Amino acid sequence: MTKKLSCENKQYIFEIWDTAGQERYEAITPLYYRSAEAAVIVFDLTYKESFVKAKEWLKRLRKERPDPDMPIVLVGNKSDREGREVDDELVQGFVAENGLKYFETSAKTGEGVEEMFTWIASSLPPPVDDFMDDNDTFAISPSSGDRNGGCCG
């Protein structure tokens, strides 16, 4: 999925790869880590096991991409639902321990989503087009064939 955002008078285009935490994508995710400018790790607030998995994704990310300056966001999704299984104190401790930014969102209502992307954009260096003239070129990563699935479809 691609998301366009204006922030601080700059245009950002986010290319989002949603693996939905599926094990079948584990072999290829290091390819995306290497060229990523930021990372968003999402877990389900109503399913404690997804928080455990989010911790594993952070370990993998840091192994492949040990850049301390890369913005990493932890997102607790489904904030609109009852039956929260993940304790806020547990999340806040993990966020503080790992130097992450945390947002709670609802993919259903959109709550918190724009704020999360705005924070990421404000944490990135200026877009590459600020440094390019008409003769410069750049490569764009291939996009996913599935634009309708996952949480962002």
N, C-alpha and C positions, 0 to 999 in steps of 0.2 A: 504494500500500500504506500502511496505517496501522500504526504501532508504538507501543504504550503502554509507559511506563517510569516507575518511581518512583526518584527520586534526591534525596537530601538532604531527605526528607520532603515532596517536591513531586511531583505527577503531571504527566508530560509526555506529549503525544500528538504523535508525529511523522507528518507527511503526506509520504510519500516519492514522488518522481516519478523514475522510471527511464527515461531516454531511450536507454539502451544505446549511447550515442555515435553514434546513427544521424543521418546528415545530414538526413533528412527532418524532423527535429524542430528543426533549427537556427533556423528562423524563429519558432518559438513559445517557445523557452527563455527569451528575455529577459523574457517575462511572468512566469515563475516566479522569475527572479532578483530582480525588484523586490520581491516580498513574502517572500522567503526570510529566515529568521532564522539559518540555517547552511547550509553546502554540504559535500557529500561527493563527491569526485572519485575514481573507482575506475579502476584499471588492472589488467591481467592480468600477474602476475609471470612467466608463461611465454611472453609475447608482447611483445617490445620495442616494436613499433609502437604498442601500446596506451599505453605510457608517453609516447611522443611526442604522441599524441592528448590525453592527460591534460594536458599542458602547454598545448595549444591551448585546452582547456576552461577552464583557469584564466585565460588571457588574456581570453577572452570574458566570464567571470564578473566579473573585475576591471573590465572596460570598462563593463559594465552596472550593476555594484554595487560602486563603489569604497570601500565602508565598511571602514575598517581594523579595526574592532572585531568584524566578523562572523566567527564561528568557521568556518574552512575546514579540512577534513580530507582528506588524501590517503591513499587506501587501496590497498595492494598486495594483490590478491585471488589466490586459488588457492595459498596458502602450503602446502597439503597435497600439492601435486604436485611431481614431479621435473621437471628440465629448465628451471630458472630462467634466463631470458634477460635480466632487468633487474638490473644490478649494484647492490648495496646502497649502495656509496659514491656512485654517481651519484644515487640517490634521496635520500640524506641531504644531499648538496650542494644539490639542488633544494629540499628542504624548508627548510633553513637560509636559503637565499637568498630564499625567498618567505614566510617566517614561517608555515609550515603545521604542523599536527600530523600525524604519520604513524602509521598502524597497518597491520600485516599481518594479513590475515584469510583464512578459508576459508569460503565460503558453503556448502560441502558439509558440513563438520564443525561449523561455528559458531564455531570458534576466533577470538578477537579481536573478534567482532561486538558482543557486549554491552559490552565495555570501550570500544569506539569510541562507541557511543551514550551511555554513561554520561559519557564525557568531553565530548561535545557538550552534554548536558543541564547539566552542571556549569559550562559556559562561557556559558550563556544567562542572560538576565535572568529573574527569577521569572516563572512562568506568569501570563498575563493575569488568570486568575480570582482571584488574590490581591488584585487591585485593583478588583473588581467586586462590586456588591451585587445583590440579586434583581431589580432593575429594569433593570440594564444588559443589553445584548445585544451580540453580536459576530457577524461573518460568518465562515463556514467556506468555504475554497476548494473548488471543484468537484473531485471525485475522478476518477481515471482509470477508464475502463471496463474496462481489462485488469488484472485482479487476479491472474492466473495466470502471466503471462509475466515475462521479465526475470530478473535475478539474485535479486530479492527475493521473487518469487512463491512 
